[in-house]
Amino acid sequence: MLKLNIINEIPDGLLDLASSKDIQQIFDQPTLLNLKGVKENPLFISVLLHANEDTGFIAIQELLKKYQDKELPRSVSIFFGNIAACKEGVRRLKDQPDYNRVWPGTDHPECDETRLMQNVVDEVAKQKPFASIDVHNNTGKNPHYGCINSLEDEYLYLASLFSRTVVFFETPKGVQSMAMAKLCPAITLECGQPHLPQGIEHATDYLDTVLHMESLNSTHLNTNDIDVFQTVARVTVPKTCTFSFTEKSADILFDTKLDSMNFSELTEETVFGQIQNADKACLEALDDHEQVVSDHYFTKKNNQIVLSKPMMPAMLTLDENVIRQDCLCYLMERIELRP
């Protein structure tokens, strides 16, 4: 039975683990670690919602080591998510839902995981959190960027402290940041590919910066200093269609450098894939209302799938498992903010 462990002290050995794959030596279930600091309202941080994304876990180790012999500048509540999948080093186990799609507000049927995340939110809500940060990695080549679910100044300011690049999104439902945004300013950090030193250092420094903040005073926000994009479509490969980066017999053959197009403003007729089977080959694009809008964004031309209009993709990946479990990419448009 899946349950939430709640603890108030750093367990022995947690900060010395060489890898998040060994976390079951410390925790046997998803765990909420509450630690007191100078400022009472805690910073809520979640890591390992996707168990193969370890930057957040390592950043937490680095952050807590820094304060081993001194008081934290602010209380923290840290949620260690998909413990069961960590040993395997995968995003999620085959019998599990995605741990970042089952938070309150999800469309996922009620299950142990939805009840778990509701429990987490209820526990954190009691503490009146200052802000929420969910730390993730990408599998493809992407810059570091912050994702928010509100365009209010506090959210934009929180995102601007991490990166000039900010993504606003309203789907998918059931993500941590959207649930926590009901309680406090919330952000998802996308820290590049897992285990890279620059991502770990960036995440650690950012967490430490927010810990020291007295308030999220958005008077310091300069909208000219950030580039904001909104996701308008989530792109998947239908289950009836085969795809590959190497097998020429697949319905769609993707280029092995596909992820190099991430966060590039692509022109109309940019090629996304070569068609091997015209009857089956297609990409499916869903808007924020889960309506199929594929024809707005893609067309077939000269045995290729190409863009129907200029767009910017994010999270294009070469990982075939992630494409099947989640999506191929998101398509985005630039948002012009008021000065």
Secondary structure in CASP SS format (residue, H / E / C, confidence):
PFRMAT SS
TARGET T0000
AUTHOR 0000-0000-0000
METHOD secondary structure of the structure
MODEL  1
M C 1.00
L C 1.00
K C 1.00
L C 1.00
N E 1.00
I E 1.00
I E 1.00
N C 1.00
E C 1.00
I C 1.00
P C 1.00
D C 1.00
G C 1.00
L H 1.00
L H 1.00
D H 1.00
L C 1.00
A C 1.00
S C 1.00
S H 1.00
K H 1.00
D H 1.00
I H 1.00
Q H 1.00
Q H 1.00
I C 1.00
F C 1.00
D C 1.00
Q C 1.00
P C 1.00
T E 1.00
L E 1.00
L E 1.00
N E 1.00
L E 1.00
K C 1.00
G E 1.00
V E 1.00
K E 1.00
E E 1.00
N E 1.00
P E 1.00
L E 1.00
F E 1.00
I E 1.00
S E 1.00
V E 1.00
L C 1.00
L C 1.00
H C 1.00
A C 1.00
N C 1.00
E C 1.00
D C 1.00
T H 1.00
G H 1.00
F H 1.00
I H 1.00
A H 1.00
I H 1.00
Q H 1.00
E H 1.00
L H 1.00
L H 1.00
K H 1.00
K H 1.00
Y C 1.00
Q C 1.00
D C 1.00
K C 1.00
E C 1.00
L E 1.00
P E 1.00
R E 1.00
S E 1.00
V E 1.00
S E 1.00
I E 1.00
F E 1.00
F E 1.00
G C 1.00
N C 1.00
I H 1.00
A H 1.00
A H 1.00
C H 1.00
K C 1.00
E C 1.00
G C 1.00
V C 1.00
R C 1.00
R C 1.00
L C 1.00
K C 1.00
D C 1.00
Q C 1.00
P C 1.00
D C 1.00
Y C 1.00
N C 1.00
R C 1.00
V C 1.00
W C 1.00
P C 1.00
G C 1.00
T C 1.00
D C 1.00
H C 1.00
P C 1.00
E C 1.00
C C 1.00
D H 1.00
E H 1.00
T H 1.00
R H 1.00
L H 1.00
M H 1.00
Q H 1.00
N H 1.00
V H 1.00
V H 1.00
D H 1.00
E H 1.00
V H 1.00
A H 1.00
K H 1.00
Q C 1.00
K C 1.00
P C 1.00
F C 1.00
A E 1.00
S E 1.00
I E 1.00
D E 1.00
V E 1.00
H E 1.00
N C 1.00
N C 1.00
T C 1.00
G C 1.00
K C 1.00
N C 1.00
P C 1.00
H C 1.00
Y E 1.00
G E 1.00
C E 1.00
I E 1.00
N C 1.00
S C 1.00
L C 1.00
E C 1.00
D H 1.00
E H 1.00
Y H 1.00
L H 1.00
Y H 1.00
L H 1.00
A H 1.00
S H 1.00
L C 1.00
F C 1.00
S C 1.00
R C 1.00
T E 1.00
V E 1.00
V E 1.00
F E 1.00
F C 1.00
E C 1.00
T C 1.00
P C 1.00
K C 1.00
G C 1.00
V C 1.00
Q H 1.00
S H 1.00
M H 1.00
A H 1.00
M H 1.00
A C 1.00
K C 1.00
L C 1.00
C C 1.00
P C 1.00
A E 1.00
I E 1.00
T E 1.00
L E 1.00
E E 1.00
C C 1.00
G C 1.00
Q C 1.00
P C 1.00
H C 1.00
L C 1.00
P H 1.00
Q H 1.00
G H 1.00
I H 1.00
E H 1.00
H H 1.00
A H 1.00
T H 1.00
D H 1.00
Y H 1.00
L H 1.00
D H 1.00
T H 1.00
V H 1.00
L H 1.00
H H 1.00
M C 1.00
E C 1.00
S C 1.00
L C 1.00
N C 1.00
S H 1.00
T H 1.00
H H 1.00
L C 1.00
N C 1.00
T H 1.00
N H 1.00
D H 1.00
I C 1.00
D E 1.00
V E 1.00
F E 1.00
Q E 1.00
T E 1.00
V E 1.00
A E 1.00
R E 1.00
V E 1.00
T E 1.00
V C 1.00
P C 1.00
K C 1.00
T C 1.00
C C 1.00
T C 1.00
F E 1.00
S E 1.00
F C 1.00
T C 1.00
E C 1.00
K C 1.00
S C 1.00
A C 1.00
D C 1.00
I E 1.00
L E 1.00
F C 1.00
D C 1.00
T C 1.00
K C 1.00
L H 1.00
D H 1.00
S H 1.00
M H 1.00
N C 1.00
F C 1.00
S C 1.00
E C 1.00
L E 1.00
T C 1.00
E C 1.00
E C 1.00
T C 1.00
V E 1.00
F E 1.00
G E 1.00
Q E 1.00
I E 1.00
Q C 1.00
N C 1.00
A C 1.00
D C 1.00
K C 1.00
A C 1.00
C C 1.00
L C 1.00
E E 1.00
A E 1.00
L E 1.00
D C 1.00
D C 1.00
H C 1.00
E C 1.00
Q C 1.00
V E 1.00
V C 1.00
S H 1.00
D H 1.00
H H 1.00
Y H 1.00
F E 1.00
T E 1.00
K E 1.00
K E 1.00
N C 1.00
N C 1.00
Q E 1.00
I E 1.00
V E 1.00
L E 1.00
S C 1.00
K C 1.00
P C 1.00
M E 1.00
M E 1.00
P E 1.00
A E 1.00
M C 1.00
L C 1.00
T C 1.00
L C 1.00
D C 1.00
E H 1.00
N H 1.00
V H 1.00
I H 1.00
R H 1.00
Q H 1.00
D C 1.00
C C 1.00
L C 1.00
C E 1.00
Y E 1.00
L E 1.00
M E 1.00
E E 1.00
R E 1.00
I E 1.00
E C 1.00
L C 1.00
R C 1.00
P C 1.00
END
